[in-house]
Amino acid sequence: IHVMKKILYFTVIFTFLSVSCALANDTEPKNTKALTSQIYNLFDEENVPDQIRGQKAEVRLAVDDKGLVRILSISTNSSMLSKYIKENIDFQELRKGSYDEDIVYLVPIEVAK
C-alpha cells in the first residue's frame, strides 16, 4: 500500500536501462539498480510542488568515501526542480554496498504529472 501511495503522489522514473555512468569503458556498475532505488526513496513525494510536475532533469552524481550523494550537475529547464532535487538528495547518506565509489552516475528523472 505504501508503495502504491508513493507512485500516486510522486513518480520519479529511473529507467534502469537509461541510467548510465561516465566511465572510460562501457561497463555498467553492478550496483546501479540499488543506487537508483535508494535515490528514488530520498525524494519527499508528499511535498512535491505542482509547478515541477511533468518536469524532467538529468542528474550527474557520485558517492563520496563517506557514502554521501554528491550532485555534480543538474540539467533541466526548471530552477524549481533543480532546487527540489538538491534539497532531497544532495549530501544524503546511502547504504553501504549499494553504490560503486569513483563512478559518476547519470540519472534521468521525470516528475509525474
Steps between C-alpha positions, in 0.01 A plus 500: 500500500783740585663431165177579317469823697847603387412424141180703522653806670836517333661294233859540418577287203836336513535299189754243601600455141542876459703547814856512388833592640778711363783255472783459255361158411142392443452285809203571722566495875348196667315713756312732263156361591569518874621859468204619293256333739656684795504831311128456425429444870676825595235714330229644722203403282239654727639853457538512123417850375245503217734728303753219445254229396577376149852646513811303407862517605822316442715477812870418512595376844765307684529349846791611718711282729258564790202367301350845438335587169671794332318668213745603231252662262129523424385557145142632494297801385334530840682681779232375744567136402873557533450642850268212595754241387783670690294525819398133490810311389816711529707393804264215591655179630461173312517140620844345463527260210229677300740705292844494346746771606689697235209467255304790357138396454270661246142477632198614296213626716143579402239624746156354431217740420 
